[in-house]
């Protein structure tokens, strides 16, 4: 499993050997592995807003500029709505009716902390086969995801959409959480802001925090990458 760094402006140029995620309208740095251009849906949801058609048009221009597609090395996230599968699928239809650039679909759940497998099945049938698929984490820690059968959702995506890569949006909040997410089979990567939000609070996931939080954040990212790259943990 790979660790994808959500990159704030203060950490630009420091994480170029990682796969990275940049939320719209942030301009990405060059891809050495791969980069994800995120729709900005989660931030909008935190402000009680959703992606509209004007936002989609600007997203498309942004994605075109950086040659985004529905596969590596630059992956464009579909114009999703968190946490709302119906509106996410509606946006998918609008996006494609406008003949915008190819994007990777996002599987959404119907509510925070809820794994609705019926909703997942409806979405995988709607989207069909795709090389890269996102699953939006509905606010679960890894232990909760394991106990609430998140594995079944991943299996449905694997079996029906046949992706080469599954990425979980917004997962991994501390050392134990990374270990818990590793228990779920079939996930290729996860992303989180926690590596730098923890550093800003003076929290180093291994060792002692540096006086410069940016150094601590980089060290946290390195630790997360090391944990996730190890052989998958025993699921027994």
N, C-alpha and C positions, 0 to 999 in steps of 0.2 A: 504494500500500500504506500502511496506517495503523499507527502505533506505539501499542500499548496498554500503559499503565503498570500494573504490579503495585504496589499501594500499601501500604507499611508504615505503621504508626501515626504515625511521625515526619513523614511527608510529607502527612498529611491537610491539606486546604485549599490545598495548593500546586499541584495538578495538575488543577484542575477543568475546564480547557479541553481536556483530553485525554480520549479514551476510556480507561476504566480497568478493572482486574480486581481483585476482592476475594475472597480464599480464605475459604471457610466456616471459622469462624462470624463473620468480620469483617463489620460492618454497612457497606454502601456509602454513599458520598456521593451527592447528587443527580446525575442524568445530564444533562449538557448535550449530549453527543454520544450515547454509549451506554456502558453498563457491563456487565461480565460477572461473574456470581456463580459462582465456581468451587467444585467439589465438595470440594476438599481431598484428592483422591486421591493426588496426587504426594507431598505431605507425609506422608501415611499410609504410602505405599510406602517412603519413606526410613526409617520406623520399623518396617518389616517387617509392616505391618498393611494391611488392606483395608476398604473401606466395607462395613458389614453392614446388616441391616434396621433396626436401631435408629438408626444414623447416617442412613439414608435418611429415616426419619420426621422426624428433627430438621431435615435439609436441606429437606424439603418445607415445614415450618413457616417456616423462614427464607426460602425462596423465595416463599411466599405473602405473607409480611409485606411484602416489597419488590416484589411484583407481577412476579415473573420469568415469562418465557415462553420460547418457542423462537425468538424473533425480537427485534429491537430495540424499545424502547430498553434494556430490562433483559433480559439473556439468561441463562438458567440452564443450567449445564453438567450433563449427565447424570451419574449416579453411576458413573463409570468406574473401571477398575482398571488401573494402569500397571505394566508394559506387557503387557496381557493382554486380547486381543479377546474370548475365550470368556466370561470372567467379566464383562466389560463388557456383553456382550449379555445374559447371565443377569440382571444387575442391571437392565437396561432392561426385561425382562419383569416383574420384581418391582415395579419402579416403576409401570409401567402397570397391573398387576393391582390395585394399591392406589388407582388413579385419582388419582395425585398430579398436580401442576401440569405443564403441558407444558414439556419441556426440549429442548435441542439435543443431538443425538447426537455421540459422540466416536469417531473412527476411531483404533484403537490398532494398533500393530505388535506382533509376537510376541516380540521381543527387542531389547535395546539395540543401536543401530547397524545394525539389519537392516531392509531394505525388502522386506517379503513381500507381493507383489502379489496372490497367491492369497488371503491373509487379508483384504486390502483389498476385493477383489471379493466375498468372502463377506459382509463387513459392509455394503457398499453395497446389496446385494440384501436383506439383513435389515432395514435401516432404511428403505429406500425414499426417497421425495422429502421434502426438508426445506428450509426457507428459510435456515437457518443451520447450518453444519456445522463442528465442530472436528476437527482432525487433531493428534494428540499427537506431538510431536517425540521420536523415540527416541534423544535425546542426540547429534544430528548438528549440526555446524556447517554453515553454508550451502554451503561448497565441497564437503563430503562429501555433503550432500543432493543437490547438482547432479550429482556424479559417480556417485551410486548410484541415479539415476533416480527421485528423489522426485517429479519432474515427472509420471511415469506414474501415481503414486498420486493426485496432484491431479487429473489428467485423468479417472481412473476416478470420482472423487467428482463432478466437474463433469458428466460425461456421464450418470451414473446417478441421482444424487440431486438434480440440477437446483437447487443452492442459489443464492440471491442473494449469499451471503457465505461465504467459507471463512477460518477463523482457525486459525493454527498455534500450539498451546500450547507455550510454552517455547522460543523461538527468538530469536537475535540477542544476541551476547555482546560485540561490540566493533564499531568502525567498519567494518572489513573484512567482518565477518560480516554486517552489515546489507546491504552492497553485494552479497555473494554470495547472500543470500536473495532479493534483488530480481531475480535472474536467472530465478527460477522463475515461470512465468506462471500466472495464475489464483488467486493468493493475495491476499486482501484486507487481512489484518492479521496481526500477530504480537505476542506479549507476551514480556517478559523482566524479571527482577529485576536484571540486570547493570548497568543505568544507575545504580542506587543502591548495589549492592555494590561497584562500582568506585569510586564517590565516597567510600564509607566508608574505602577504602584510599588515598585521596588521588589518584585517577586521574581526570583530566578528559579527555574525549574530544576536546575542542577547547579551546585556550587553556590557562590555568593554573588549577589547583584553588584554590577558595576555602577560607579557614580553616574555614568552616562547611560540612560535607559536604552538608548539605541543599540549599544553594545550588548546589553542584557537581552534585548529583543532578538538580536541576531543569534545569540547563544541559545535562547529558548527555541528558536526555529531549527537550529542544528540538532538540538536534543530531540525535538519532535520528529524530525526526519529520521533520526537514528532509530527511535522506538518503532516507527511505522514500517521501516524497511526490513525489520527483523522478520523471521519466519512467523507465520500466524500463530497466535496463542491457542492453547488447547481449549476446545469448546465443551469439554466434558463437565 
